[in-house]
Amino acid sequence: MQAKGSAVPADTVRLTLDRRVKRHWVRERNRTLIVKKGTFKIRLRPRSRGRYRLMVQKGRVKRRRAMRVF
């Protein structure tokens, strides 16, 4: 799975990958990505099957996306 996007003006963004365990979200990964020429890209490999939530944050702006891994 690949996550990519744009963030202008920014030099870094914070990426968080959470996995759903019963009724709670458990943090799987937490990274700071470098933004080059206004874009960022990272390849993610979830550890197991299930429901995931990906969040990219710069300052107070957050963008979340949900996904399932089969």
C-alpha positions in Angstrom: 0.0 0.0 0.0 1.3 3.5 -0.8 0.4 6.8 0.7 1.1 10.0 -1.2 -0.1 13.5 -1.2 0.8 17.2 -1.3 1.5 19.8 1.4 2.3 23.3 0.4 3.9 25.2 2.1 5.4 22.6 4.3 8.8 20.9 4.9 7.5 17.9 7.0 4.3 16.2 7.7 3.4 13.7 10.5 2.0 10.3 9.4 0.2 8.0 11.8 -1.1 4.5 11.1 -3.7 3.1 13.6 -5.2 -0.4 13.7 -8.6 -1.2 15.1 -8.5 -3.8 17.9 -11.9 -4.6 19.3 -13.3 -1.1 20.2 -10.1 0.8 20.4 -7.5 2.2 17.9 -3.9 1.0 18.5 -1.1 3.0 17.1 0.9 0.9 14.7 3.3 3.4 13.2 4.3 7.1 13.7 6.6 8.8 11.3 7.7 12.3 10.2 7.9 12.5 6.4 10.0 15.1 4.5 8.1 17.0 1.8 10.1 17.6 -1.4 8.8 19.9 -4.0 5.4 20.0 -2.3 4.8 16.3 -2.3 5.4 13.3 -0.1 5.2 9.5 -0.7 5.7 6.5 1.5 5.1 2.7 1.1 3.3 1.1 4.0 3.0 -2.5 4.9 0.4 -3.3 7.6 1.4 -6.0 9.9 -1.8 -8.0 9.8 -5.3 -8.0 8.4 -8.0 -5.7 9.7 -9.3 -2.2 9.8 -6.8 0.7 9.6 -6.9 4.5 9.9 -4.2 6.6 8.2 -3.8 10.2 9.4 -1.5 12.9 7.9 -1.0 16.0 9.9 0.7 19.4 9.4 0.1 21.8 12.1 -3.6 21.9 13.1 -4.7 20.4 9.7 -5.4 16.6 9.8 -6.6 14.4 7.0 -7.8 10.8 7.8 -8.5 7.9 5.5 -9.9 4.5 6.5 -9.0 1.2 4.9 -9.3 -2.5 5.2 -6.6 -5.1 4.7 -7.8 -8.5 3.6 
